[in-house]
Amino acid sequence: MNEERRRESRLDALPLNLFAYDNLSNRLLGTLVNLSSRGLMILGSAHGEPGGVMQIDLRSGDRPDRPLLSLGLKVSWVSPANTAGSYWMGGRIIGIEPEHAKVLSGLLGQLRQEASASQT
C-alpha cells in the first residue's frame, strides 16, 4: 500500500498550462500536473533520476521562450506512464529565489480559487 508522506496536498496544475524544462539543457521535460509549495509532479517523455537534483524552469504554454519561475528540484520518484515513452516524475522543491517564491505563491492562490469555485 502507498503511504502518503506529503506535508501539504498538491493542487491540480493543469489549468495553468505550464510546462517544465530542464534549465541546463533547455530540454522539455513535460507538463506540470500538480503543484504545492513543497513539490510538484510532471508528466512527459523526459525525466531525472530518483535522488538526483535538477534546475527546473516552469514556462507558460503561451510564452515558452520565457521562464515564469525557476526552482531547484530533488527527484523523489519516476514511474512509467501508460503511454509508451512517457513518465510520471515527482519531486521536492529544494531551492527557490524569493521573487520566484512569490510567483509560486500566486500560482497556488490561483489554483486554490479555481478549486473552490469548481466545488460550489
Backbone as ProteinMPNN parsed JSONL, in Angstrom:
{"seq_chain_A": "MNEERRRESRLDALPLNLFAYDNLSNRLLGTLVNLSSRGLMILGSAHGEPGGVMQIDLRSGDRPDRPLLSLGLKVSWVSPANTAGSYWMGGRIIGIEPEHAKVLSGLLGQLRQEASASQT", "coords_chain_A": {"N_chain_A": [[0.842, -1.18, 0.0], [0.504, 2.251, -0.774], [1.943, 4.778, 1.1], [0.975, 7.892, 2.23], [3.071, 10.624, 2.273], [3.29, 13.314, 2.093], [3.483, 16.664, 3.26], [1.791, 18.597, 2.633], [-1.098, 19.033, 0.665], [-1.236, 18.544, -2.859], [-2.091, 20.637, -5.603], [-4.199, 20.488, -8.459], [-2.603, 21.292, -11.333], [-3.021, 21.536, -14.029], [-4.848, 23.445, -15.207], [-3.237, 25.721, -15.377], [-1.615, 25.493, -17.583], [1.207, 24.985, -17.787], [4.62, 24.186, -18.505], [7.405, 22.084, -17.862], [10.857, 22.602, -17.991], [14.207, 21.48, -18.332], [16.568, 23.416, -16.923], [19.3, 23.555, -17.486], [19.81, 22.142, -19.876], [17.824, 23.052, -21.496], [15.843, 21.371, -22.273], [12.638, 20.082, -22.901], [10.766, 18.751, -20.348], [8.167, 18.015, -19.647], [4.606, 18.239, -18.978], [3.311, 20.214, -16.36], [1.637, 18.732, -13.769], [0.656, 18.601, -11.098], [0.947, 20.659, -8.112], [2.539, 22.095, -5.263], [3.6, 24.116, -2.466], [5.853, 22.838, -1.745], [6.508, 20.839, -3.569], [6.162, 19.043, -6.757], [4.57, 17.481, -9.636], [5.238, 15.993, -12.752], [4.321, 15.133, -16.08], [5.687, 13.53, -18.768], [7.991, 12.984, -21.549], [10.613, 12.957, -20.857], [12.845, 12.688, -18.057], [14.265, 12.971, -14.721], [16.674, 11.333, -12.576], [15.753, 9.326, -9.776], [16.517, 10.736, -6.652], [18.294, 12.443, -7.768], [19.281, 15.833, -8.574], [17.789, 18.649, -10.039], [17.608, 21.621, -12.029], [14.833, 23.387, -12.649], [12.773, 25.037, -14.985], [9.655, 26.581, -15.1], [7.375, 27.167, -17.584], [5.015, 29.079, -19.41], [2.526, 27.831, -21.631], [1.766, 29.681, -23.466], [3.926, 31.394, -23.603], [6.556, 30.035, -24.168], [9.202, 30.706, -24.464], [10.025, 32.212, -22.353], [10.898, 31.85, -19.04], [8.632, 31.404, -16.355], [9.0, 30.847, -13.691], [11.806, 29.641, -11.794], [13.288, 26.817, -10.24], [14.952, 24.716, -7.815], [14.996, 21.217, -7.835], [14.598, 18.156, -6.199], [14.537, 14.981, -7.329], [12.093, 12.75, -6.473], [10.781, 10.425, -7.243], [10.247, 8.324, -10.13], [8.094, 7.066, -12.574], [6.897, 4.809, -15.043], [4.47, 5.908, -17.412], [1.168, 5.198, -18.754], [1.302, 5.506, -21.521], [3.572, 4.6, -24.011], [6.962, 5.462, -23.61], [6.458, 7.642, -22.015], [6.57, 9.314, -18.835], [5.844, 9.623, -15.338], [6.933, 11.997, -13.028], [7.924, 12.869, -9.859], [8.793, 15.376, -7.502], [10.641, 17.166, -4.947], [10.743, 20.509, -3.961], [13.726, 22.138, -3.556], [15.094, 24.457, -3.642], [14.556, 27.883, -4.174], [14.396, 31.116, -5.451], [13.627, 34.217, -3.753], [11.938, 36.007, -5.304], [10.843, 34.253, -7.133], [9.563, 32.531, -5.435], [7.441, 34.109, -4.664], [6.007, 34.228, -7.056], [5.328, 31.519, -7.273], [3.693, 31.28, -5.004], [1.586, 32.954, -5.797], [0.607, 31.494, -8.006], [-0.288, 29.187, -6.689], [-2.31, 30.298, -5.106], [-4.101, 31.081, -7.108], [-4.789, 28.553, -8.133], [-6.035, 27.446, -5.872], [-8.282, 29.11, -5.661], [-9.595, 28.472, -8.072], [-10.11, 25.778, -7.593], [-11.844, 25.874, -5.368], [-13.953, 27.314, -6.485], [-14.883, 25.525, -8.37], [-16.016, 23.637, -6.769], [-18.293, 24.669, -5.776]], "CA_chain_A": [[0.0, 0.0, 0.0], [1.227, 3.507, -0.808], [1.755, 5.607, 2.282], [1.034, 9.313, 1.92], [4.106, 11.261, 3.073], [3.322, 14.748, 1.825], [3.075, 17.546, 4.35], [0.825, 19.544, 2.071], [-1.719, 18.446, -0.52], [-0.891, 19.194, -4.119], [-3.233, 21.138, -6.353], [-4.22, 20.194, -9.894], [-1.985, 22.434, -12.006], [-3.288, 21.521, -15.474], [-5.439, 24.696, -15.718], [-2.23, 26.761, -15.564], [-0.96, 25.285, -18.869], [2.638, 25.197, -17.605], [5.495, 23.109, -18.931], [8.671, 22.048, -17.143], [12.055, 22.477, -18.805], [15.482, 21.372, -17.649], [17.192, 24.72, -17.092], [20.662, 23.432, -18.004], [19.82, 21.666, -21.262], [16.675, 23.656, -22.164], [15.042, 20.246, -22.765], [11.279, 19.979, -22.374], [10.554, 17.553, -19.535], [6.773, 17.629, -19.759], [3.523, 19.096, -18.484], [3.116, 20.287, -14.916], [0.356, 18.092, -13.454], [0.195, 19.14, -9.819], [1.888, 21.605, -7.534], [2.37, 22.614, -3.907], [4.738, 24.976, -2.14], [6.993, 21.964, -1.448], [6.833, 19.87, -4.603], [5.379, 19.032, -7.985], [4.581, 16.278, -10.448], [5.316, 16.273, -14.183], [4.099, 14.019, -16.998], [6.356, 13.832, -20.023], [8.821, 11.951, -22.154], [11.951, 13.033, -20.268], [12.786, 12.703, -16.594], [15.516, 12.883, -13.99], [16.87, 10.09, -11.832], [15.398, 9.448, -8.359], [17.626, 11.176, -5.821], [19.058, 13.46, -8.485], [18.883, 17.23, -8.427], [17.611, 19.325, -11.323], [17.159, 23.005, -12.047], [13.639, 23.359, -13.488], [12.047, 26.261, -15.342], [8.252, 26.414, -15.475], [7.064, 28.149, -18.629], [3.645, 29.086, -19.9], [2.327, 27.36, -22.996], [1.638, 30.874, -24.305], [5.243, 32.052, -23.684], [7.567, 29.023, -23.842], [10.545, 31.273, -24.556], [10.327, 32.997, -21.147], [10.55, 31.152, -17.797], [7.768, 32.055, -15.38], [9.758, 30.707, -12.456], [12.844, 28.617, -11.765], [13.431, 26.222, -8.912], [15.745, 23.5, -7.677], [14.11, 20.089, -7.578], [15.178, 16.844, -5.924], [13.622, 13.989, -7.89], [11.71, 11.764, -5.465], [10.404, 9.168, -7.889], [9.914, 8.299, -11.551], [7.305, 5.873, -12.873], [6.385, 4.816, -16.414], [3.047, 6.206, -17.605], [0.507, 4.215, -19.615], [1.717, 5.709, -22.904], [4.971, 4.226, -24.21], [7.897, 6.572, -23.668], [6.047, 8.725, -21.118], [6.881, 9.067, -17.431], [5.443, 10.492, -14.247], [8.082, 12.322, -12.197], [7.585, 13.69, -8.703], [9.97, 15.907, -6.837], [10.536, 18.11, -3.839], [11.427, 21.779, -4.209], [14.813, 22.3, -2.592], [15.659, 25.797, -3.751], [13.79, 28.829, -4.993], [14.712, 32.511, -5.133], [12.468, 34.906, -3.169], [10.987, 36.529, -6.286], [10.161, 33.109, -7.727], [8.662, 32.023, -4.384], [6.234, 34.936, -4.75], [5.269, 33.76, -8.237], [4.776, 30.225, -6.889], [2.586, 31.551, -4.083], [0.48, 33.477, -6.605], [0.04, 30.38, -8.783], [-1.025, 28.326, -5.757], [-3.536, 31.019, -4.761], [-4.984, 30.983, -8.28], [-5.3, 27.181, -8.185], [-6.982, 27.259, -4.751], [-9.52, 29.794, -6.039], [-10.25, 27.681, -9.109], [-10.592, 24.533, -6.975], [-13.033, 26.136, -4.54], [-15.032, 27.745, -7.371], [-15.45, 24.357, -9.038], [-16.73, 22.825, -5.768], [-19.57, 25.308, -5.382]], "C_chain_A": [[0.885, 1.241, 0.0], [0.917, 4.322, 0.429], [1.931, 7.064, 1.902], [2.041, 9.974, 2.847], [4.18, 12.762, 2.856], [2.853, 15.522, 3.049], [1.949, 18.48, 3.927], [0.213, 18.911, 0.826], [-1.33, 19.253, -1.755], [-2.163, 19.555, -4.86], [-3.091, 20.778, -7.824], [-3.723, 21.431, -10.633], [-2.273, 22.488, -13.506], [-3.939, 22.802, -15.984], [-4.424, 25.812, -15.972], [-1.522, 26.666, -16.92], [0.535, 25.607, -18.795], [3.418, 23.949, -17.992], [6.828, 23.225, -18.202], [9.81, 21.797, -18.126], [13.261, 22.292, -17.897], [16.237, 22.669, -17.948], [18.567, 24.618, -17.746], [20.701, 23.038, -19.474], [18.744, 22.318, -22.131], [15.753, 22.599, -22.775], [13.671, 20.25, -22.095], [11.161, 18.661, -21.616], [9.122, 17.068, -19.65], [5.835, 18.667, -19.189], [3.464, 19.055, -16.97], [1.723, 19.777, -14.594], [-0.196, 18.567, -12.126], [1.325, 19.873, -9.132], [1.523, 21.903, -6.088], [3.565, 23.52, -3.635], [5.996, 24.156, -1.878], [7.377, 21.017, -2.566], [5.916, 19.949, -5.799], [5.438, 17.661, -8.645], [4.476, 16.688, -11.91], [4.985, 14.992, -14.941], [4.761, 14.375, -18.317], [7.216, 12.696, -20.518], [10.243, 11.953, -21.616], [11.813, 13.102, -18.747], [14.188, 12.71, -16.009], [15.602, 11.528, -13.3], [16.467, 10.286, -10.375], [16.64, 9.728, -7.511], [18.47, 12.245, -6.47], [18.488, 14.851, -8.268], [18.839, 17.864, -9.806], [17.263, 20.789, -11.08], [16.045, 23.071, -13.088], [13.138, 24.777, -13.747], [10.615, 25.859, -15.637], [7.912, 27.543, -16.43], [5.624, 27.986, -19.076], [3.603, 28.539, -21.32], [2.204, 28.518, -23.974], [2.975, 31.573, -24.532], [6.362, 31.071, -23.356], [9.004, 29.521, -23.9], [10.972, 31.992, -23.281], [9.92, 32.231, -19.888], [9.681, 32.015, -16.885], [8.417, 32.003, -14.004], [10.745, 29.564, -12.583], [12.966, 28.1, -10.347], [14.364, 25.027, -8.968], [14.823, 22.375, -7.242], [14.936, 18.848, -7.276], [14.158, 15.813, -6.381], [13.36, 12.919, -6.832], [11.432, 10.404, -6.08], [10.124, 9.389, -9.37], [9.179, 6.992, -11.801], [6.83, 5.934, -14.322], [4.892, 5.135, -16.44], [2.465, 5.153, -18.54], [0.909, 4.318, -21.082], [3.206, 5.393, -23.03], [5.853, 5.466, -24.324], [7.535, 7.758, -22.795], [6.278, 8.314, -19.668], [6.197, 10.085, -16.528], [6.715, 10.759, -13.446], [7.619, 13.24, -11.073], [8.844, 14.165, -8.01], [9.641, 16.919, -5.77], [11.339, 19.359, -4.186], [12.479, 21.97, -3.127], [15.467, 23.674, -2.665], [14.821, 26.663, -4.658], [14.134, 30.243, -4.516], [13.462, 33.218, -4.611], [11.463, 35.432, -4.189], [10.215, 35.406, -6.97], [9.208, 32.46, -6.719], [7.361, 32.823, -4.377], [5.367, 34.526, -5.935], [4.597, 32.433, -7.923], [3.575, 30.408, -5.972], [1.361, 32.079, -4.83], [-0.194, 32.395, -7.434], [-0.795, 29.464, -7.889], [-2.334, 28.987, -5.328], [-4.553, 30.942, -5.88], [-5.598, 29.584, -8.358], [-6.3, 26.896, -7.066], [-8.317, 27.911, -5.064], [-10.291, 28.985, -7.071], [-10.843, 26.396, -8.527], [-11.839, 24.791, -6.137], [-14.212, 26.611, -5.383], [-15.683, 26.534, -8.048], [-16.215, 23.444, -8.067], [-18.065, 23.425, -5.379], [-20.623, 25.124, -6.443]], "O_chain_A": [[1.901, 1.281, 0.694], [-0.249, 4.532, 0.764], [2.946, 7.429, 1.307], [1.899, 9.904, 4.068], [5.07, 13.414, 3.402], [1.953, 15.094, 3.773], [1.256, 19.069, 4.756], [0.927, 18.316, 0.019], [-1.128, 20.466, -1.697], [-3.18, 18.869, -4.755], [-1.985, 20.766, -8.364], [-4.345, 22.491, -10.568], [-1.808, 23.403, -14.184], [-3.626, 23.229, -17.095], [-4.719, 26.754, -16.707], [-0.9, 27.632, -17.364], [1.067, 26.375, -19.598], [2.95, 22.822, -17.832], [7.318, 24.327, -17.955], [9.74, 20.907, -18.974], [13.328, 22.88, -16.818], [16.51, 22.975, -19.108], [18.957, 25.517, -18.49], [21.529, 23.541, -20.233], [18.746, 22.161, -23.352], [14.976, 22.896, -23.682], [13.561, 20.403, -20.879], [11.42, 17.59, -22.165], [8.873, 15.865, -19.74], [6.212, 19.814, -18.949], [3.557, 17.986, -16.367], [0.733, 20.319, -15.086], [-1.376, 18.901, -12.025], [2.493, 19.742, -9.498], [0.346, 21.957, -5.731], [4.441, 23.67, -4.486], [7.091, 24.713, -1.798], [8.463, 20.438, -2.529], [5.019, 20.79, -5.868], [6.238, 16.803, -8.271], [3.73, 17.602, -12.264], [5.328, 13.896, -14.498], [4.441, 15.4, -18.921], [7.181, 11.588, -19.982], [11.006, 11.029, -21.899], [10.781, 13.526, -18.225], [15.172, 12.484, -16.713], [14.71, 10.69, -13.43], [16.802, 11.313, -9.786], [17.665, 9.057, -7.633], [19.278, 12.891, -5.803], [17.348, 15.01, -7.83], [19.724, 17.651, -10.633], [16.694, 21.141, -10.048], [16.285, 22.837, -14.272], [13.087, 25.607, -12.839], [10.385, 24.887, -16.356], [8.129, 28.718, -16.132], [5.092, 26.877, -19.112], [4.522, 28.753, -22.11], [2.497, 28.373, -25.161], [3.149, 32.267, -25.534], [7.056, 31.256, -22.357], [9.92, 28.84, -23.438], [12.142, 32.347, -23.132], [8.733, 31.983, -19.677], [9.957, 33.196, -16.672], [8.39, 32.976, -13.25], [10.552, 28.639, -13.372], [12.775, 28.836, -9.379], [14.546, 24.406, -10.015], [13.967, 22.564, -6.378], [15.868, 18.524, -8.013], [13.037, 15.778, -5.873], [14.288, 12.265, -6.354], [11.793, 9.367, -5.523], [9.807, 10.497, -9.802], [9.582, 5.938, -11.307], [6.404, 6.991, -14.786], [4.142, 4.677, -15.578], [3.196, 4.309, -19.058], [0.861, 3.325, -21.808], [4.01, 5.875, -22.232], [5.526, 6.405, -25.05], [8.225, 8.777, -22.822], [6.195, 7.138, -19.316], [5.999, 11.242, -16.899], [7.497, 9.838, -13.208], [6.992, 14.269, -11.322], [9.839, 13.444, -7.939], [8.534, 17.451, -5.694], [12.476, 19.269, -4.65], [12.169, 21.966, -1.936], [16.307, 24.008, -1.829], [14.425, 26.257, -5.751], [14.155, 30.516, -3.316], [12.349, 32.853, -4.99], [10.256, 35.32, -3.972], [9.057, 35.589, -7.346], [8.175, 31.908, -7.099], [6.295, 32.269, -4.111], [4.141, 34.483, -5.831], [3.431, 32.232, -8.263], [2.549, 29.752, -6.154], [0.232, 31.693, -4.529], [-1.419, 32.373, -7.556], [-1.874, 29.02, -8.279], [-3.355, 28.312, -5.201], [-5.744, 30.756, -5.627], [-6.793, 29.446, -8.618], [-7.29, 26.194, -7.274], [-9.37, 27.343, -4.772], [-11.507, 28.83, -6.959], [-11.934, 25.976, -8.911], [-12.791, 24.012, -6.188], [-15.36, 26.34, -5.033], [-16.893, 26.523, -8.274], [-16.976, 22.578, -8.5], [-18.878, 22.772, -4.726], [-21.75, 25.592, -6.282]]}, "name": "protein", "num_of_chains": 1, "seq": "MNEERRRESRLDALPLNLFAYDNLSNRLLGTLVNLSSRGLMILGSAHGEPGGVMQIDLRSGDRPDRPLLSLGLKVSWVSPANTAGSYWMGGRIIGIEPEHAKVLSGLLGQLRQEASASQT"}
